[in-house]
Amino acid sequence: MIPWSLLDLDKALRASWGADTCSPDDQADWRPGNPAWGHCDITTLIVNDVFGGDLVVGELYLDGTRSGFHWWNPLPSGVERI
């Protein structure tokens, strides 16, 4: 198998993001101008499968009320894919 570069994976992920593939609770807010919206969980898991590193999940708050979660990857190279 040919190893993925971060740029190769970025291109593949961007080609796969759409309203129909984002988290169901984010579909109403998905817009082409922000195609990653609602994809942080699956994107983070894919990046982790390919490059390793850690998985980080943070709680999101709006006006003091938890409104969801955001996932991202601090990679072993020091790059953070947010």
Phi and psi restraints in degrees (range 20) as a CNS / XPLOR table:
assign (resid 1 and name C) (resid 2 and name N)
       (resid 2 and name CA) (resid 2 and name C) 1.0 -79.3 20.0 2
assign (resid 2 and name N) (resid 2 and name CA)
       (resid 2 and name C) (resid 3 and name N) 1.0 129.7 20.0 2
assign (resid 2 and name C) (resid 3 and name N)
       (resid 3 and name CA) (resid 3 and name C) 1.0 -68.4 20.0 2
assign (resid 3 and name N) (resid 3 and name CA)
       (resid 3 and name C) (resid 4 and name N) 1.0 145.1 20.0 2
assign (resid 3 and name C) (resid 4 and name N)
       (resid 4 and name CA) (resid 4 and name C) 1.0 -80.9 20.0 2
assign (resid 4 and name N) (resid 4 and name CA)
       (resid 4 and name C) (resid 5 and name N) 1.0 142.8 20.0 2
assign (resid 4 and name C) (resid 5 and name N)
       (resid 5 and name CA) (resid 5 and name C) 1.0 -95.4 20.0 2
assign (resid 5 and name N) (resid 5 and name CA)
       (resid 5 and name C) (resid 6 and name N) 1.0 163.0 20.0 2
assign (resid 5 and name C) (resid 6 and name N)
       (resid 6 and name CA) (resid 6 and name C) 1.0 -61.5 20.0 2
assign (resid 6 and name N) (resid 6 and name CA)
       (resid 6 and name C) (resid 7 and name N) 1.0 -36.8 20.0 2
assign (resid 6 and name C) (resid 7 and name N)
       (resid 7 and name CA) (resid 7 and name C) 1.0 -66.1 20.0 2
assign (resid 7 and name N) (resid 7 and name CA)
       (resid 7 and name C) (resid 8 and name N) 1.0 -42.0 20.0 2
assign (resid 7 and name C) (resid 8 and name N)
       (resid 8 and name CA) (resid 8 and name C) 1.0 -60.7 20.0 2
assign (resid 8 and name N) (resid 8 and name CA)
       (resid 8 and name C) (resid 9 and name N) 1.0 -45.3 20.0 2
assign (resid 8 and name C) (resid 9 and name N)
       (resid 9 and name CA) (resid 9 and name C) 1.0 -66.8 20.0 2
assign (resid 9 and name N) (resid 9 and name CA)
       (resid 9 and name C) (resid 10 and name N) 1.0 -38.9 20.0 2
assign (resid 9 and name C) (resid 10 and name N)
       (resid 10 and name CA) (resid 10 and name C) 1.0 -58.4 20.0 2
assign (resid 10 and name N) (resid 10 and name CA)
       (resid 10 and name C) (resid 11 and name N) 1.0 -45.9 20.0 2
assign (resid 10 and name C) (resid 11 and name N)
       (resid 11 and name CA) (resid 11 and name C) 1.0 -62.5 20.0 2
assign (resid 11 and name N) (resid 11 and name CA)
       (resid 11 and name C) (resid 12 and name N) 1.0 -43.4 20.0 2
assign (resid 11 and name C) (resid 12 and name N)
       (resid 12 and name CA) (resid 12 and name C) 1.0 -64.9 20.0 2
assign (resid 12 and name N) (resid 12 and name CA)
       (resid 12 and name C) (resid 13 and name N) 1.0 -42.2 20.0 2
assign (resid 12 and name C) (resid 13 and name N)
       (resid 13 and name CA) (resid 13 and name C) 1.0 -64.8 20.0 2
assign (resid 13 and name N) (resid 13 and name CA)
       (resid 13 and name C) (resid 14 and name N) 1.0 -45.9 20.0 2
assign (resid 13 and name C) (resid 14 and name N)
       (resid 14 and name CA) (resid 14 and name C) 1.0 -59.9 20.0 2
assign (resid 14 and name N) (resid 14 and name CA)
       (resid 14 and name C) (resid 15 and name N) 1.0 -35.4 20.0 2
assign (resid 14 and name C) (resid 15 and name N)
       (resid 15 and name CA) (resid 15 and name C) 1.0 -70.1 20.0 2
assign (resid 15 and name N) (resid 15 and name CA)
       (resid 15 and name C) (resid 16 and name N) 1.0 -20.7 20.0 2
assign (resid 15 and name C) (resid 16 and name N)
       (resid 16 and name CA) (resid 16 and name C) 1.0 -96.7 20.0 2
assign (resid 16 and name N) (resid 16 and name CA)
       (resid 16 and name C) (resid 17 and name N) 1.0 -15.5 20.0 2
assign (resid 16 and name C) (resid 17 and name N)
       (resid 17 and name CA) (resid 17 and name C) 1.0 -75.1 20.0 2
assign (resid 17 and name N) (resid 17 and name CA)
       (resid 17 and name C) (resid 18 and name N) 1.0 134.6 20.0 2
assign (resid 17 and name C) (resid 18 and name N)
       (resid 18 and name CA) (resid 18 and name C) 1.0 -165.5 20.0 2
assign (resid 18 and name N) (resid 18 and name CA)
       (resid 18 and name C) (resid 19 and name N) 1.0 171.1 20.0 2
assign (resid 18 and name C) (resid 19 and name N)
       (resid 19 and name CA) (resid 19 and name C) 1.0 -60.5 20.0 2
assign (resid 19 and name N) (resid 19 and name CA)
       (resid 19 and name C) (resid 20 and name N) 1.0 -33.3 20.0 2
assign (resid 19 and name C) (resid 20 and name N)
       (resid 20 and name CA) (resid 20 and name C) 1.0 -78.0 20.0 2
assign (resid 20 and name N) (resid 20 and name CA)
       (resid 20 and name C) (resid 21 and name N) 1.0 -11.3 20.0 2
assign (resid 20 and name C) (resid 21 and name N)
       (resid 21 and name CA) (resid 21 and name C) 1.0 -112.4 20.0 2
assign (resid 21 and name N) (resid 21 and name CA)
       (resid 21 and name C) (resid 22 and name N) 1.0 -2.9 20.0 2
assign (resid 21 and name C) (resid 22 and name N)
       (resid 22 and name CA) (resid 22 and name C) 1.0 -83.1 20.0 2
assign (resid 22 and name N) (resid 22 and name CA)
       (resid 22 and name C) (resid 23 and name N) 1.0 170.0 20.0 2
assign (resid 22 and name C) (resid 23 and name N)
       (resid 23 and name CA) (resid 23 and name C) 1.0 -55.4 20.0 2
assign (resid 23 and name N) (resid 23 and name CA)
       (resid 23 and name C) (resid 24 and name N) 1.0 134.0 20.0 2
assign (resid 23 and name C) (resid 24 and name N)
       (resid 24 and name CA) (resid 24 and name C) 1.0 -53.8 20.0 2
assign (resid 24 and name N) (resid 24 and name CA)
       (resid 24 and name C) (resid 25 and name N) 1.0 -35.3 20.0 2
assign (resid 24 and name C) (resid 25 and name N)
       (resid 25 and name CA) (resid 25 and name C) 1.0 -76.8 20.0 2
assign (resid 25 and name N) (resid 25 and name CA)
       (resid 25 and name C) (resid 26 and name N) 1.0 -5.3 20.0 2
assign (resid 25 and name C) (resid 26 and name N)
       (resid 26 and name CA) (resid 26 and name C) 1.0 -107.3 20.0 2
assign (resid 26 and name N) (resid 26 and name CA)
       (resid 26 and name C) (resid 27 and name N) 1.0 -4.8 20.0 2
assign (resid 26 and name C) (resid 27 and name N)
       (resid 27 and name CA) (resid 27 and name C) 1.0 -60.2 20.0 2
assign (resid 27 and name N) (resid 27 and name CA)
       (resid 27 and name C) (resid 28 and name N) 1.0 -37.1 20.0 2
assign (resid 27 and name C) (resid 28 and name N)
       (resid 28 and name CA) (resid 28 and name C) 1.0 -65.3 20.0 2
assign (resid 28 and name N) (resid 28 and name CA)
       (resid 28 and name C) (resid 29 and name N) 1.0 -26.3 20.0 2
assign (resid 28 and name C) (resid 29 and name N)
       (resid 29 and name CA) (resid 29 and name C) 1.0 -100.7 20.0 2
assign (resid 29 and name N) (resid 29 and name CA)
       (resid 29 and name C) (resid 30 and name N) 1.0 -1.5 20.0 2
assign (resid 29 and name C) (resid 30 and name N)
       (resid 30 and name CA) (resid 30 and name C) 1.0 -68.8 20.0 2
assign (resid 30 and name N) (resid 30 and name CA)
       (resid 30 and name C) (resid 31 and name N) 1.0 137.8 20.0 2
assign (resid 30 and name C) (resid 31 and name N)
       (resid 31 and name CA) (resid 31 and name C) 1.0 -138.8 20.0 2
assign (resid 31 and name N) (resid 31 and name CA)
       (resid 31 and name C) (resid 32 and name N) 1.0 145.2 20.0 2
assign (resid 31 and name C) (resid 32 and name N)
       (resid 32 and name CA) (resid 32 and name C) 1.0 -57.5 20.0 2
assign (resid 32 and name N) (resid 32 and name CA)
       (resid 32 and name C) (resid 33 and name N) 1.0 -28.4 20.0 2
assign (resid 32 and name C) (resid 33 and name N)
       (resid 33 and name CA) (resid 33 and name C) 1.0 -71.7 20.0 2
assign (resid 33 and name N) (resid 33 and name CA)
       (resid 33 and name C) (resid 34 and name N) 1.0 -14.2 20.0 2
assign (resid 33 and name C) (resid 34 and name N)
       (resid 34 and name CA) (resid 34 and name C) 1.0 -137.2 20.0 2
assign (resid 34 and name N) (resid 34 and name CA)
       (resid 34 and name C) (resid 35 and name N) 1.0 68.8 20.0 2
assign (resid 34 and name C) (resid 35 and name N)
       (resid 35 and name CA) (resid 35 and name C) 1.0 -66.4 20.0 2
assign (resid 35 and name N) (resid 35 and name CA)
       (resid 35 and name C) (resid 36 and name N) 1.0 -18.0 20.0 2
assign (resid 35 and name C) (resid 36 and name N)
       (resid 36 and name CA) (resid 36 and name C) 1.0 -78.1 20.0 2
assign (resid 36 and name N) (resid 36 and name CA)
       (resid 36 and name C) (resid 37 and name N) 1.0 -11.0 20.0 2
assign (resid 36 and name C) (resid 37 and name N)
       (resid 37 and name CA) (resid 37 and name C) 1.0 -53.0 20.0 2
assign (resid 37 and name N) (resid 37 and name CA)
       (resid 37 and name C) (resid 38 and name N) 1.0 126.4 20.0 2
assign (resid 37 and name C) (resid 38 and name N)
       (resid 38 and name CA) (resid 38 and name C) 1.0 81.1 20.0 2
assign (resid 38 and name N) (resid 38 and name CA)
       (resid 38 and name C) (resid 39 and name N) 1.0 8.1 20.0 2
assign (resid 38 and name C) (resid 39 and name N)
       (resid 39 and name CA) (resid 39 and name C) 1.0 -116.2 20.0 2
assign (resid 39 and name N) (resid 39 and name CA)
       (resid 39 and name C) (resid 40 and name N) 1.0 6.7 20.0 2
assign (resid 39 and name C) (resid 40 and name N)
       (resid 40 and name CA) (resid 40 and name C) 1.0 -63.7 20.0 2
assign (resid 40 and name N) (resid 40 and name CA)
       (resid 40 and name C) (resid 41 and name N) 1.0 -36.1 20.0 2
assign (resid 40 and name C) (resid 41 and name N)
       (resid 41 and name CA) (resid 41 and name C) 1.0 -67.1 20.0 2
assign (resid 41 and name N) (resid 41 and name CA)
       (resid 41 and name C) (resid 42 and name N) 1.0 -53.4 20.0 2
assign (resid 41 and name C) (resid 42 and name N)
       (resid 42 and name CA) (resid 42 and name C) 1.0 -68.5 20.0 2
assign (resid 42 and name N) (resid 42 and name CA)
       (resid 42 and name C) (resid 43 and name N) 1.0 -37.1 20.0 2
assign (resid 42 and name C) (resid 43 and name N)
       (resid 43 and name CA) (resid 43 and name C) 1.0 -61.8 20.0 2
assign (resid 43 and name N) (resid 43 and name CA)
       (resid 43 and name C) (resid 44 and name N) 1.0 -43.9 20.0 2
assign (resid 43 and name C) (resid 44 and name N)
       (resid 44 and name CA) (resid 44 and name C) 1.0 -62.7 20.0 2
assign (resid 44 and name N) (resid 44 and name CA)
       (resid 44 and name C) (resid 45 and name N) 1.0 -41.4 20.0 2
assign (resid 44 and name C) (resid 45 and name N)
       (resid 45 and name CA) (resid 45 and name C) 1.0 -66.1 20.0 2
assign (resid 45 and name N) (resid 45 and name CA)
       (resid 45 and name C) (resid 46 and name N) 1.0 -38.8 20.0 2
assign (resid 45 and name C) (resid 46 and name N)
       (resid 46 and name CA) (resid 46 and name C) 1.0 -66.5 20.0 2
assign (resid 46 and name N) (resid 46 and name CA)
       (resid 46 and name C) (resid 47 and name N) 1.0 -47.1 20.0 2
assign (resid 46 and name C) (resid 47 and name N)
       (resid 47 and name CA) (resid 47 and name C) 1.0 -58.9 20.0 2
assign (resid 47 and name N) (resid 47 and name CA)
       (resid 47 and name C) (resid 48 and name N) 1.0 -40.0 20.0 2
assign (resid 47 and name C) (resid 48 and name N)
       (resid 48 and name CA) (resid 48 and name C) 1.0 -64.9 20.0 2
assign (resid 48 and name N) (resid 48 and name CA)
       (resid 48 and name C) (resid 49 and name N) 1.0 -41.4 20.0 2
assign (resid 48 and name C) (resid 49 and name N)
       (resid 49 and name CA) (resid 49 and name C) 1.0 -61.2 20.0 2
assign (resid 49 and name N) (resid 49 and name CA)
       (resid 49 and name C) (resid 50 and name N) 1.0 -39.2 20.0 2
assign (resid 49 and name C) (resid 50 and name N)
       (resid 50 and name CA) (resid 50 and name C) 1.0 -82.1 20.0 2
assign (resid 50 and name N) (resid 50 and name CA)
       (resid 50 and name C) (resid 51 and name N) 1.0 -43.1 20.0 2
assign (resid 50 and name C) (resid 51 and name N)
       (resid 51 and name CA) (resid 51 and name C) 1.0 -112.0 20.0 2
assign (resid 51 and name N) (resid 51 and name CA)
       (resid 51 and name C) (resid 52 and name N) 1.0 -8.7 20.0 2
assign (resid 51 and name C) (resid 52 and name N)
       (resid 52 and name CA) (resid 52 and name C) 1.0 76.5 20.0 2
assign (resid 52 and name N) (resid 52 and name CA)
       (resid 52 and name C) (resid 53 and name N) 1.0 -151.5 20.0 2
assign (resid 52 and name C) (resid 53 and name N)
       (resid 53 and name CA) (resid 53 and name C) 1.0 89.5 20.0 2
assign (resid 53 and name N) (resid 53 and name CA)
       (resid 53 and name C) (resid 54 and name N) 1.0 -160.9 20.0 2
assign (resid 53 and name C) (resid 54 and name N)
       (resid 54 and name CA) (resid 54 and name C) 1.0 -107.1 20.0 2
assign (resid 54 and name N) (resid 54 and name CA)
       (resid 54 and name C) (resid 55 and name N) 1.0 160.4 20.0 2
assign (resid 54 and name C) (resid 55 and name N)
       (resid 55 and name CA) (resid 55 and name C) 1.0 -108.9 20.0 2
assign (resid 55 and name N) (resid 55 and name CA)
       (resid 55 and name C) (resid 56 and name N) 1.0 130.6 20.0 2
assign (resid 55 and name C) (resid 56 and name N)
       (resid 56 and name CA) (resid 56 and name C) 1.0 -123.9 20.0 2
assign (resid 56 and name N) (resid 56 and name CA)
       (resid 56 and name C) (resid 57 and name N) 1.0 134.1 20.0 2
assign (resid 56 and name C) (resid 57 and name N)
       (resid 57 and name CA) (resid 57 and name C) 1.0 -125.7 20.0 2
assign (resid 57 and name N) (resid 57 and name CA)
       (resid 57 and name C) (resid 58 and name N) 1.0 130.0 20.0 2
assign (resid 57 and name C) (resid 58 and name N)
       (resid 58 and name CA) (resid 58 and name C) 1.0 -121.8 20.0 2
assign (resid 58 and name N) (resid 58 and name CA)
       (resid 58 and name C) (resid 59 and name N) 1.0 146.6 20.0 2
assign (resid 58 and name C) (resid 59 and name N)
       (resid 59 and name CA) (resid 59 and name C) 1.0 -81.7 20.0 2
assign (resid 59 and name N) (resid 59 and name CA)
       (resid 59 and name C) (resid 60 and name N) 1.0 139.7 20.0 2
assign (resid 59 and name C) (resid 60 and name N)
       (resid 60 and name CA) (resid 60 and name C) 1.0 -103.8 20.0 2
assign (resid 60 and name N) (resid 60 and name CA)
       (resid 60 and name C) (resid 61 and name N) 1.0 137.0 20.0 2
assign (resid 60 and name C) (resid 61 and name N)
       (resid 61 and name CA) (resid 61 and name C) 1.0 -125.0 20.0 2
assign (resid 61 and name N) (resid 61 and name CA)
       (resid 61 and name C) (resid 62 and name N) 1.0 139.9 20.0 2
assign (resid 61 and name C) (resid 62 and name N)
       (resid 62 and name CA) (resid 62 and name C) 1.0 -128.1 20.0 2
assign (resid 62 and name N) (resid 62 and name CA)
       (resid 62 and name C) (resid 63 and name N) 1.0 118.2 20.0 2
assign (resid 62 and name C) (resid 63 and name N)
       (resid 63 and name CA) (resid 63 and name C) 1.0 54.6 20.0 2
assign (resid 63 and name N) (resid 63 and name CA)
       (resid 63 and name C) (resid 64 and name N) 1.0 39.6 20.0 2
assign (resid 63 and name C) (resid 64 and name N)
       (resid 64 and name CA) (resid 64 and name C) 1.0 82.0 20.0 2
assign (resid 64 and name N) (resid 64 and name CA)
       (resid 64 and name C) (resid 65 and name N) 1.0 -0.4 20.0 2
assign (resid 64 and name C) (resid 65 and name N)
       (resid 65 and name CA) (resid 65 and name C) 1.0 -113.4 20.0 2
assign (resid 65 and name N) (resid 65 and name CA)
       (resid 65 and name C) (resid 66 and name N) 1.0 131.6 20.0 2
assign (resid 65 and name C) (resid 66 and name N)
       (resid 66 and name CA) (resid 66 and name C) 1.0 -62.5 20.0 2
assign (resid 66 and name N) (resid 66 and name CA)
       (resid 66 and name C) (resid 67 and name N) 1.0 126.5 20.0 2
assign (resid 66 and name C) (resid 67 and name N)
       (resid 67 and name CA) (resid 67 and name C) 1.0 -115.3 20.0 2
assign (resid 67 and name N) (resid 67 and name CA)
       (resid 67 and name C) (resid 68 and name N) 1.0 0.9 20.0 2
assign (resid 67 and name C) (resid 68 and name N)
       (resid 68 and name CA) (resid 68 and name C) 1.0 154.2 20.0 2
assign (resid 68 and name N) (resid 68 and name CA)
       (resid 68 and name C) (resid 69 and name N) 1.0 -160.1 20.0 2
assign (resid 68 and name C) (resid 69 and name N)
       (resid 69 and name CA) (resid 69 and name C) 1.0 -136.2 20.0 2
assign (resid 69 and name N) (resid 69 and name CA)
       (resid 69 and name C) (resid 70 and name N) 1.0 156.1 20.0 2
assign (resid 69 and name C) (resid 70 and name N)
       (resid 70 and name CA) (resid 70 and name C) 1.0 -131.6 20.0 2
assign (resid 70 and name N) (resid 70 and name CA)
       (resid 70 and name C) (resid 71 and name N) 1.0 135.4 20.0 2
assign (resid 70 and name C) (resid 71 and name N)
       (resid 71 and name CA) (resid 71 and name C) 1.0 -110.5 20.0 2
assign (resid 71 and name N) (resid 71 and name CA)
       (resid 71 and name C) (resid 72 and name N) 1.0 147.1 20.0 2
assign (resid 71 and name C) (resid 72 and name N)
       (resid 72 and name CA) (resid 72 and name C) 1.0 -157.4 20.0 2
assign (resid 72 and name N) (resid 72 and name CA)
       (resid 72 and name C) (resid 73 and name N) 1.0 171.1 20.0 2
assign (resid 72 and name C) (resid 73 and name N)
       (resid 73 and name CA) (resid 73 and name C) 1.0 -120.9 20.0 2
assign (resid 73 and name N) (resid 73 and name CA)
       (resid 73 and name C) (resid 74 and name N) 1.0 115.3 20.0 2
assign (resid 73 and name C) (resid 74 and name N)
       (resid 74 and name CA) (resid 74 and name C) 1.0 -85.4 20.0 2
assign (resid 74 and name N) (resid 74 and name CA)
       (resid 74 and name C) (resid 75 and name N) 1.0 114.1 20.0 2
assign (resid 74 and name C) (resid 75 and name N)
       (resid 75 and name CA) (resid 75 and name C) 1.0 -84.8 20.0 2
assign (resid 75 and name N) (resid 75 and name CA)
       (resid 75 and name C) (resid 76 and name N) 1.0 158.9 20.0 2
assign (resid 75 and name C) (resid 76 and name N)
       (resid 76 and name CA) (resid 76 and name C) 1.0 -57.2 20.0 2
assign (resid 76 and name N) (resid 76 and name CA)
       (resid 76 and name C) (resid 77 and name N) 1.0 -26.4 20.0 2
assign (resid 76 and name C) (resid 77 and name N)
       (resid 77 and name CA) (resid 77 and name C) 1.0 -74.5 20.0 2
assign (resid 77 and name N) (resid 77 and name CA)
       (resid 77 and name C) (resid 78 and name N) 1.0 -10.3 20.0 2
assign (resid 77 and name C) (resid 78 and name N)
       (resid 78 and name CA) (resid 78 and name C) 1.0 99.9 20.0 2
assign (resid 78 and name N) (resid 78 and name CA)
       (resid 78 and name C) (resid 79 and name N) 1.0 -12.2 20.0 2
assign (resid 78 and name C) (resid 79 and name N)
       (resid 79 and name CA) (resid 79 and name C) 1.0 -73.3 20.0 2
assign (resid 79 and name N) (resid 79 and name CA)
       (resid 79 and name C) (resid 80 and name N) 1.0 138.5 20.0 2
assign (resid 79 and name C) (resid 80 and name N)
       (resid 80 and name CA) (resid 80 and name C) 1.0 -111.7 20.0 2
assign (resid 80 and name N) (resid 80 and name CA)
       (resid 80 and name C) (resid 81 and name N) 1.0 122.5 20.0 2
assign (resid 80 and name C) (resid 81 and name N)
       (resid 81 and name CA) (resid 81 and name C) 1.0 -96.0 20.0 2
assign (resid 81 and name N) (resid 81 and name CA)
       (resid 81 and name C) (resid 82 and name N) 1.0 104.9 20.0 2
